[in-house]
Amino acid sequence: MHKIDMVNGIERPLDLLNSSKGKEVLVQLKNDRQLVGTLLAFDIHINVVMDNAKEMMGGEVKRSIGLTFLRGDTIIFISPASTSIPATGTNIEKKTETESLEKKE
């Protein structure tokens, strides 16, 4: 197992979702839509229930949706909405998707 796997006790993919319950998350959908809201529940198919969901466009709220269910097969990714991840007493800035892709190239 890699050291990075142990950041915040996250060893498996669903550990990140478990640690994000009750917190704000960003959900990117296949239809180029983004939703931000409080993660209430999820299952092994990554079906998700969110509260206070808002559709985002260009970093601004396009519309408020409220309590909603998202089918897992429509989701591209789910990310904690916070901008930093505390790791062993320090803050590691979260990379944007563009920065991550640029580093891979």
C-alpha positions in Angstrom: 0.0 0.0 0.0 1.3 3.5 -0.9 1.7 6.2 1.8 -0.7 8.5 0.0 -3.5 5.8 0.5 -3.3 6.4 4.2 -4.0 10.2 4.1 -6.8 10.9 6.5 -7.3 7.1 7.0 -8.6 6.7 3.4 -7.6 3.2 2.2 -10.4 2.4 -0.2 -12.5 4.6 -2.6 -15.7 4.4 -0.5 -13.8 5.6 2.6 -13.7 9.1 1.0 -17.5 9.1 0.6 -18.0 7.8 4.2 -15.8 10.6 5.6 -17.7 13.1 3.5 -21.2 12.2 4.9 -22.9 15.3 6.3 -20.4 17.5 4.5 -20.6 19.5 1.3 -19.4 17.7 -1.9 -19.1 18.6 -5.5 -20.6 16.1 -8.0 -19.7 16.2 -11.7 -22.3 14.6 -13.9 -21.9 13.1 -17.4 -24.1 15.9 -18.9 -21.5 18.5 -18.0 -23.5 19.6 -15.0 -22.1 20.2 -11.5 -24.0 19.9 -8.3 -22.9 21.0 -4.8 -24.7 19.9 -1.7 -24.6 18.0 1.5 -23.9 14.3 1.1 -26.5 12.4 3.1 -26.2 8.8 1.8 -24.8 6.6 -0.9 -24.7 2.9 -1.8 -22.3 0.5 -3.6 -23.6 1.7 -7.0 -22.7 5.3 -6.0 -26.3 6.3 -6.1 -26.2 9.5 -4.0 -28.7 11.4 -1.8 -27.8 15.1 -1.3 -29.5 17.9 0.6 -29.4 21.6 -0.2 -28.3 20.6 -3.7 -27.5 23.5 -6.1 -26.7 23.3 -9.8 -23.5 25.3 -10.5 -22.4 26.9 -13.7 -19.3 29.0 -14.0 -18.7 28.9 -10.2 -22.2 30.4 -9.5 -25.5 28.9 -8.4 -27.7 28.4 -11.5 -30.6 27.0 -9.5 -31.4 25.4 -6.1 -32.7 21.9 -6.2 -32.8 21.0 -2.4 -33.1 17.3 -1.5 -32.2 15.1 -4.4 -31.3 11.6 -5.5 -28.6 11.1 -8.1 -28.2 7.8 -10.0 -24.6 6.5 -9.8 -24.2 5.8 -13.5 -24.7 9.5 -14.2 -21.8 10.6 -12.0 -18.3 11.2 -13.3 -16.7 12.1 -9.9 -17.5 13.2 -6.4 -15.1 15.5 -4.5 -15.2 17.0 -1.0 -16.1 20.7 -1.6 -13.4 21.9 0.9 -10.3 23.5 -0.7 -7.8 21.8 1.6 -7.2 18.4 3.1 -5.5 18.4 6.5 -2.8 15.7 6.7 -0.7 15.2 9.8 -1.2 18.7 11.1 -0.6 20.5 7.8 -2.8 21.7 5.0 -2.2 20.3 1.5 -3.9 22.4 -1.2 -6.3 20.4 -3.3 -5.3 20.4 -7.0 -7.8 21.4 -9.5 -8.7 18.9 -12.2 -6.8 21.0 -14.8 -3.6 21.0 -12.7 -3.9 17.2 -12.2 -4.2 16.6 -15.9 -1.3 19.0 -16.7 1.0 17.1 -14.4 0.1 13.7 -16.0 1.1 14.9 -19.5 
